[in-house]
Amino acid sequence: MHINPIPMKYADLFMRLLKRKLIYTKAPPPMPVKLIARYRPDLFCAFHQGAPGHDIEHCFAFQKVVQKLVQKNLIPFEEFEFECAG
């Protein structure tokens, strides 16, 4: 799946989508037996309920959810950017 860029940080969008109940957090994925090269024990993912290994800016699962919401025109980026400016 191709992920189109969005006009704001995923962390900022995450909080707004949660507040509007457009998304819910997911249970953390199981800890892999063998850690992958990009695993970062110092990063935690809000979408995966604080699971270590990556942050929300690099969470492919969250990016896919956002992409689907964008395709359905459910994310009012203009309104969110106005909230940031105000």
N, C-alpha and C positions, 0 to 999 in steps of 0.2 A: 504494500500500500504506500502510495506517495503521500507525504505529509507536506502540505503547503505552509509557508511561514505565516505567523499571525502578528498583528501590530502591537503586541505587548508581551511582557514576560508571562510564562506559563504560571509562575507562582502567583502573580497578581490575578490572572484569570481564574485560577483555581478557587481562590477565596470568593470571588464574585459568583462563580457557578454554584459553589456550595450554598451560599447565602440564598440563591434563587431556587435551590433544590433541583437544579438541572443535572447534577452529578452526585454521586455518593462515593465515599472512599471504598477501596477494595482491600480485602484481606492480604496481608503480606505474602509474597510468594515463598515457597519453601526454600530454605538455604541450600544452595547447590553443594553437592559433595566436593566437586572440584570447582574452585572459584575461577571465573572467566577473567581475562586480562583487564577488562574495563571495570571490574568490580572495585568500588571505592568504599572501604569501611568507614571513612570519615564523612560520608554523605548519607542523607536520610531522605526518603520520599514521602511527602505528605499524602499523596494519592494512595500509597500503599501503607497507610497508617503508621508512618515513621520507620518503615523497614530500611535497614542499611543497604548500601551497595550503589546507590545512585540518588540523584536529586530529581525534583519534579521537572526541571528544565531539560533533563535528558531521559525522561520516563516515556518510553515508546507507547506503553499501554495508555497513558493519559493523553498523549498526542493523538492517538487513534480515536479516542473518545471525543476529543475536541474537533478533530477533522469531521467526524460524523455529525456533530452538532452544527458545524459551519455549513456543511452540505444541506442540512435541513433548515438553514437560516434561523437558528435558535439562539445565536450569540449576537447581541447588539453591540458590536465593538465601538460604534460611534458614541453610544450612551456610556459605556465603560470608560472611554477616553475622556468624556466630559466630566465624569466623576473624579478622575485623576486630576484634571485641571482645576476643578472647583474646590 
